[in-house]
Amino acid sequence: MIAVKWDKRKLHSLLLDALKANLNATLSAAENAKEGSNHADAIAKSKYDTFGLELSYFAGSQFERARAVEAKIAVMENTLFNDFDSDDDIDIGAIIQLQNGQKKIQTYLMSDIGAGLDLEYQGIKIIVISPESPLGEAVIGLSQGDTVDAKAFQKNAYSILAVH
């Protein structure tokens, strides 16, 4: 088990920062696509030339994605992660340390916002998972010492080493 003093406020802040970086990248992509769709090179030369139109659709979808990320950030700013004791069931906000059969330990943060992001905390890589992900579904409600159903995970058996 990785012995770490977990600071949920710091993890919350790291996740917020990652979401804000994602928002900035999305807005930048949207602005670039919008500018590109209006550029002289994007003007259709024939009825089959759709580059400018495609860029404008891409820009629109990126702006929609940015609005969704902004909404997630607003929710995250008003929600903190709870601390968990070792005998608590895994739920939103839990830090989960799993060990596979080869003794490799992986750390996860259960969050309904930010799934798929990787965080770095005190030199430890933390993968954010949602309760709807295959792993999230498998571990939600379990607790320290339980074994995760291996069928969905490439026949590797996982043990829950710790819940924080």
C-alpha positions as CSV (number, residue, x, y, z in Angstrom):
1,M,0.0,0.0,0.0
2,I,1.2,3.5,-0.8
3,A,1.4,5.4,2.5
4,V,0.3,9.0,1.8
5,K,-1.4,11.7,3.8
6,W,-4.3,12.4,1.5
7,D,-5.5,16.0,1.4
8,K,-8.9,16.0,-0.3
9,R,-9.0,19.7,-0.6
10,K,-5.7,19.6,-2.6
11,L,-7.1,16.8,-4.8
12,H,-10.2,18.8,-5.4
13,S,-8.1,21.8,-6.4
14,L,-6.0,19.6,-8.7
15,L,-9.1,18.3,-10.4
16,L,-10.6,21.8,-10.8
17,D,-7.3,23.0,-12.3
18,A,-7.4,20.1,-14.8
19,L,-10.9,20.9,-15.7
20,K,-10.0,24.6,-16.2
21,A,-7.1,23.6,-18.4
22,N,-9.5,21.4,-20.4
23,L,-11.8,24.3,-20.8
24,N,-9.0,26.6,-22.0
25,A,-7.9,24.1,-24.6
26,T,-11.4,23.6,-25.8
27,L,-12.1,27.3,-26.1
28,S,-8.8,27.7,-27.9
29,A,-9.7,25.0,-30.4
30,A,-13.2,26.5,-30.9
31,E,-11.7,30.0,-31.5
32,N,-9.1,28.6,-34.0
33,A,-11.8,26.7,-35.9
34,K,-14.1,29.8,-35.9
35,E,-11.3,32.0,-37.3
36,G,-10.3,29.2,-39.8
37,S,-13.9,28.9,-41.1
38,N,-13.8,32.7,-42.0
39,H,-10.4,32.6,-43.5
40,A,-9.9,33.3,-47.3
41,D,-8.5,29.8,-47.8
42,A,-11.7,28.3,-46.4
43,I,-14.0,29.9,-48.9
44,A,-15.6,27.3,-51.0
45,K,-14.3,27.1,-54.6
46,S,-17.0,24.6,-55.7
47,K,-20.1,23.1,-54.3
48,Y,-18.0,20.1,-53.1
49,D,-15.6,22.2,-51.2
50,T,-16.9,22.1,-47.6
51,F,-13.8,22.9,-45.6
52,G,-15.1,26.2,-44.2
53,L,-18.5,24.6,-43.4
54,E,-16.8,21.7,-41.6
55,L,-14.7,24.1,-39.5
56,S,-17.7,26.1,-38.5
57,Y,-19.5,22.9,-37.4
58,F,-16.4,21.9,-35.4
59,A,-16.2,25.4,-33.8
60,G,-19.9,25.1,-32.8
61,S,-19.4,21.7,-31.2
62,Q,-16.3,22.9,-29.4
63,F,-18.2,25.8,-28.0
64,E,-20.9,23.4,-26.8
65,R,-18.3,21.2,-25.2
66,A,-16.8,24.3,-23.5
67,R,-20.3,25.2,-22.0
68,A,-20.5,21.6,-20.6
69,V,-17.1,21.9,-19.0
70,E,-18.0,25.3,-17.6
71,A,-21.1,23.7,-16.0
72,K,-19.0,20.9,-14.5
73,I,-16.5,23.4,-13.1
74,A,-19.4,25.3,-11.5
75,V,-20.6,22.1,-9.8
76,M,-17.1,21.2,-8.7
77,E,-16.5,24.6,-7.2
78,N,-19.5,24.1,-4.9
79,T,-18.8,20.4,-4.0
80,L,-16.0,19.0,-1.8
81,F,-14.9,15.4,-1.5
82,N,-15.7,13.7,1.8
83,D,-13.0,11.8,3.7
84,F,-13.5,8.0,4.0
85,D,-12.5,5.6,6.7
86,S,-11.0,2.2,5.8
87,D,-14.3,0.4,6.5
88,D,-16.5,2.8,4.5
89,D,-18.0,1.7,1.2
90,I,-16.6,3.3,-2.0
91,D,-18.6,6.2,-3.2
92,I,-18.1,9.6,-4.9
93,G,-14.9,11.3,-3.5
94,A,-13.2,8.0,-2.5
95,I,-9.5,7.5,-3.2
96,I,-9.2,3.8,-4.1
97,Q,-5.9,1.9,-4.2
98,L,-6.1,-1.4,-6.1
99,Q,-3.5,-4.1,-6.5
100,N,-3.5,-6.6,-9.3
101,G,-2.2,-10.2,-9.3
102,Q,1.3,-8.9,-10.3
103,K,1.3,-6.7,-7.2
104,K,1.1,-3.5,-9.2
105,I,-0.8,-0.8,-7.3
106,Q,-2.9,1.8,-9.0
107,T,-4.7,4.7,-7.4
108,Y,-8.1,6.1,-8.5
109,L,-10.4,8.9,-7.5
110,M,-14.1,8.3,-7.8
111,S,-15.8,11.4,-9.2
112,D,-18.8,11.9,-11.4
113,I,-17.0,14.9,-12.9
114,G,-13.6,14.8,-14.6
115,A,-13.6,11.1,-15.4
116,G,-10.7,10.1,-17.6
117,L,-8.4,12.8,-16.3
118,D,-5.0,11.9,-14.7
119,L,-3.9,13.8,-11.7
120,E,-0.4,13.9,-10.0
121,Y,-0.4,14.0,-6.2
122,Q,2.8,13.7,-4.2
123,G,4.4,11.8,-7.1
124,I,1.4,9.4,-7.4
125,K,-0.6,9.1,-10.6
126,I,-4.3,9.2,-9.8
127,I,-6.8,8.2,-12.5
128,V,-10.2,9.8,-12.2
129,I,-13.0,7.3,-12.8
130,S,-16.8,7.7,-12.7
131,P,-19.3,5.4,-11.1
132,E,-20.6,4.7,-14.6
133,S,-17.3,3.4,-15.9
134,P,-16.7,-0.4,-15.9
135,L,-14.2,-0.1,-13.0
136,G,-16.4,2.4,-11.2
137,E,-19.4,0.1,-11.4
138,A,-17.3,-2.8,-10.2
139,V,-15.9,-1.1,-7.1
140,I,-18.8,1.2,-6.0
141,G,-20.2,-0.1,-2.7
142,L,-17.2,-2.3,-2.0
143,S,-14.7,-1.6,0.8
144,Q,-11.1,-2.2,1.8
145,G,-10.1,-5.9,1.6
146,D,-12.8,-6.8,-1.0
147,T,-11.9,-8.3,-4.3
148,V,-13.1,-6.7,-7.6
149,D,-14.8,-9.0,-10.1
150,A,-12.1,-9.8,-12.6
151,K,-14.3,-10.8,-15.6
152,A,-14.4,-7.2,-16.9
153,F,-10.8,-6.5,-16.3
154,Q,-8.8,-8.8,-18.6
155,K,-8.9,-11.7,-16.2
156,N,-6.8,-9.8,-13.6
157,A,-8.1,-10.0,-10.1
158,Y,-7.9,-6.8,-8.1
159,S,-7.8,-6.4,-4.4
160,I,-8.9,-3.2,-2.8
161,L,-5.9,-2.2,-0.6
162,A,-7.2,1.0,0.7
163,V,-10.1,3.5,0.6
164,H,-9.5,7.0,1.7
